[in-house]
């Protein structure tokens, strides 16, 4: 089985949580349309990486192409 390495851009911006107005950060992988958030920049990046990985696993399991 061949392994391919894909690189995706992650965009992070300051945000506030709906309802609590607490500061946070939102992270987005535009190519995949996957977003997440976190209390810190690092947490937001880790969360969106995990969400992106799960999304890609689902695409592979369903036999769909990887963007």
LOKEGU-516303 format. One record per atom (N, C-alpha, C): residue in three letters; z, y negated, x; residue number from 1; chain; atom name. Coordinates in steps of 0.02 Angstrom, whole numbers, plus 50000, padded with zeros to 5 digits. Atoms other than C-alpha are relative to their C-alpha. Example, Ala and Ser with C-alpha at 12.3 -4.5 7.8 and 13.67 -1.06 7.14 Angstrom:
2
ALA,50000,50059,50045,1,A,N
ALA,50390,50225,50615,1,A,CA
ALA,50000,49940,50045,1,A,C
SER,49997,50059,49958,2,A,N
SER,50357,50053,50684,2,A,CA
SER,50037,49945,49961,2,A,C
***
This chain:
67
UNK,50000,50059,50042,1,A,N
UNK,50000,50000,50000,1,A,CA
UNK,50000,49938,50044,1,A,C
UNK,50003,50063,49963,2,A,N
UNK,49950,49830,50069,2,A,CA
UNK,50048,49949,49971,2,A,C
UNK,49956,50054,50022,3,A,N
UNK,50071,49687,50062,3,A,CA
UNK,49966,49934,50013,3,A,C
UNK,50028,50067,49992,4,A,N
UNK,50011,49510,50033,4,A,CA
UNK,50056,49949,49995,4,A,C
UNK,49952,50054,50001,5,A,N
UNK,50108,49352,50064,5,A,CA
UNK,49970,49941,49962,5,A,C
UNK,50022,50058,50038,6,A,N
UNK,50092,49212,49938,6,A,CA
UNK,50049,49943,50011,6,A,C
UNK,49959,50060,49994,7,A,N
UNK,50156,49035,49961,7,A,CA
UNK,49989,49956,49940,7,A,C
UNK,50004,50044,50058,8,A,N
UNK,50196,48926,49812,8,A,CA
UNK,50041,49937,50013,8,A,C
UNK,49964,50063,49993,9,A,N
UNK,50246,48744,49812,9,A,CA
UNK,50056,49996,49948,9,A,C
UNK,49944,50011,50044,10,A,N
UNK,50417,48706,49737,10,A,CA
UNK,50015,49925,49998,10,A,C
UNK,49984,50071,50009,11,A,N
UNK,50449,48532,49667,11,A,CA
UNK,50071,49995,49973,11,A,C
UNK,49930,50009,50021,12,A,N
UNK,50630,48474,49649,12,A,CA
UNK,50010,49926,49985,12,A,C
UNK,49984,50069,50017,13,A,N
UNK,50690,48318,49561,13,A,CA
UNK,50068,49995,49968,13,A,C
UNK,49935,50010,50033,14,A,N
UNK,50857,48247,49505,14,A,CA
UNK,49991,49998,49925,14,A,C
UNK,50002,49997,50073,15,A,N
UNK,50896,48272,49322,15,A,CA
UNK,50071,49994,49973,15,A,C
UNK,49935,49996,50032,16,A,N
UNK,51040,48270,49198,16,A,CA
UNK,49997,50055,49947,16,A,C
UNK,49997,49946,50049,17,A,N
UNK,51095,48415,49089,17,A,CA
UNK,50004,49971,49929,17,A,C
UNK,50000,50020,50070,18,A,N
UNK,51060,48394,48905,18,A,CA
UNK,50068,50018,49969,18,A,C
UNK,49937,49988,50034,19,A,N
UNK,51219,48378,48804,19,A,CA
UNK,50061,49976,50040,19,A,C
UNK,49942,50019,49959,20,A,N
UNK,51338,48348,48950,20,A,CA
UNK,49986,49938,50043,20,A,C
UNK,50021,50055,49957,21,A,N
UNK,51239,48216,49046,21,A,CA
UNK,50027,50007,50071,21,A,C
UNK,49978,49987,49931,22,A,N
UNK,51303,48297,49207,22,A,CA
UNK,49938,50001,50046,22,A,C
UNK,50057,49999,49954,23,A,N
UNK,51190,48271,49359,23,A,CA
UNK,49985,50071,50023,23,A,C
UNK,50023,49935,49974,24,A,N
UNK,51088,48420,49417,24,A,CA
UNK,49931,49989,50032,24,A,C
UNK,50068,50003,49972,25,A,N
UNK,50920,48460,49496,25,A,CA
UNK,49957,50051,49964,25,A,C
UNK,50048,49955,50030,26,A,N
UNK,50767,48536,49415,26,A,CA
UNK,49949,50019,50053,26,A,C
UNK,50050,49975,49953,27,A,N
UNK,50649,48645,49518,27,A,CA
UNK,49944,50033,49960,27,A,C
UNK,50060,49976,50035,28,A,N
UNK,50472,48692,49466,28,A,CA
UNK,49952,50030,50049,28,A,C
UNK,50057,49972,49964,29,A,N
UNK,50338,48808,49533,29,A,CA
UNK,49940,49989,49956,29,A,C
UNK,50054,50019,50045,30,A,N
UNK,50186,48724,49455,30,A,CA
UNK,49947,50053,49990,30,A,C
UNK,50053,49949,50003,31,A,N
UNK,50062,48863,49495,31,A,CA
UNK,50019,50056,49951,31,A,C
UNK,49977,49946,50044,32,A,N
UNK,50168,48989,49399,32,A,CA
UNK,50025,49975,49932,32,A,C
UNK,49972,50027,50062,33,A,N
UNK,50235,48872,49265,33,A,CA
UNK,50072,50022,49990,33,A,C
UNK,49931,49976,50002,34,A,N
UNK,50412,48928,49308,34,A,CA
UNK,50046,49944,50022,34,A,C
UNK,49952,50053,49984,35,A,N
UNK,50561,48809,49309,35,A,CA
UNK,50071,50027,49995,35,A,C
UNK,49929,49985,50005,36,A,N
UNK,50748,48819,49334,36,A,CA
UNK,50039,49939,50023,36,A,C
UNK,49960,50057,49976,37,A,N
UNK,50892,48706,49381,37,A,CA
UNK,50060,50025,50039,37,A,C
UNK,49939,49984,49963,38,A,N
UNK,51051,48700,49483,38,A,CA
UNK,50041,49937,50012,38,A,C
UNK,49956,50057,49986,39,A,N
UNK,51198,48591,49529,39,A,CA
UNK,49982,49965,50064,39,A,C
UNK,50022,50028,49937,40,A,N
UNK,51127,48564,49703,40,A,CA
UNK,49925,50014,50009,40,A,C
UNK,50071,49987,49985,41,A,N
UNK,50951,48558,49775,41,A,CA
UNK,49991,50073,50020,41,A,C
UNK,50005,49931,49975,42,A,N
UNK,50982,48723,49863,42,A,CA
UNK,50006,50051,49943,42,A,C
UNK,49990,49955,50056,43,A,N
UNK,51045,48807,49704,43,A,CA
UNK,49938,50000,49954,43,A,C
UNK,50060,50005,50042,44,A,N
UNK,50895,48744,49604,44,A,CA
UNK,49942,50039,50031,44,A,C
UNK,50054,49965,49965,45,A,N
UNK,50775,48812,49736,45,A,CA
UNK,50011,50075,49996,45,A,C
UNK,49987,49928,50004,46,A,N
UNK,50860,48982,49741,46,A,CA
UNK,49989,50027,49930,46,A,C
UNK,50009,49978,50069,47,A,N
UNK,50861,48993,49551,47,A,CA
UNK,49927,50004,49981,47,A,C
UNK,50070,49998,50018,48,A,N
UNK,50677,48951,49535,48,A,CA
UNK,49963,50054,50040,48,A,C
UNK,50029,49945,49962,49,A,N
UNK,50633,49073,49674,49,A,CA
UNK,50012,50067,49965,49,A,C
UNK,49984,49938,50036,50,A,N
UNK,50722,49211,49578,50,A,CA
UNK,49958,50005,49936,50,A,C
UNK,50040,50000,50061,51,A,N
UNK,50635,49162,49416,51,A,CA
UNK,49927,50014,50015,51,A,C
UNK,50070,49989,49980,52,A,N
UNK,50467,49158,49505,52,A,CA
UNK,49988,50073,50020,52,A,C
UNK,50006,49930,49980,53,A,N
UNK,50496,49330,49582,53,A,CA
UNK,49999,50046,49940,53,A,C
UNK,49999,49958,50061,54,A,N
UNK,50540,49405,49413,54,A,CA
UNK,49936,49993,49961,54,A,C
UNK,50064,50011,50035,55,A,N
UNK,50386,49326,49335,55,A,CA
UNK,49943,50038,50034,55,A,C
UNK,50053,49965,49963,56,A,N
UNK,50273,49396,49473,56,A,CA
UNK,50007,50076,49992,56,A,C
UNK,49989,49929,50012,57,A,N
UNK,50352,49569,49454,57,A,CA
UNK,49973,50021,49932,57,A,C
UNK,50024,49985,50067,58,A,N
UNK,50313,49564,49269,58,A,CA
UNK,49923,50000,49998,58,A,C
UNK,50073,50001,49998,59,A,N
UNK,50132,49515,49303,59,A,CA
UNK,49973,50064,50031,59,A,C
UNK,50022,49939,49966,60,A,N
UNK,50113,49662,49423,60,A,CA
UNK,50010,50061,49955,60,A,C
UNK,49985,49944,50045,61,A,N
UNK,50196,49784,49302,61,A,CA
UNK,49951,50004,49942,61,A,C
UNK,50047,50003,50057,62,A,N
UNK,50079,49726,49163,62,A,CA
UNK,49927,50005,50022,62,A,C
UNK,50068,49993,49974,63,A,N
UNK,49927,49745,49276,63,A,CA
UNK,49959,49936,49997,63,A,C
UNK,50035,50065,50002,64,A,N
UNK,49886,49560,49270,64,A,CA
UNK,49994,49972,50071,64,A,C
UNK,50011,50030,49934,65,A,N
UNK,49824,49456,49416,65,A,CA
UNK,50056,49952,50019,65,A,C
UNK,49951,50047,49973,66,A,N
UNK,49939,49354,49526,66,A,CA
UNK,49964,49935,50019,66,A,C
UNK,50033,50064,49982,67,A,N
UNK,49894,49169,49535,67,A,CA
UNK,50013,49980,50071,67,A,C
***
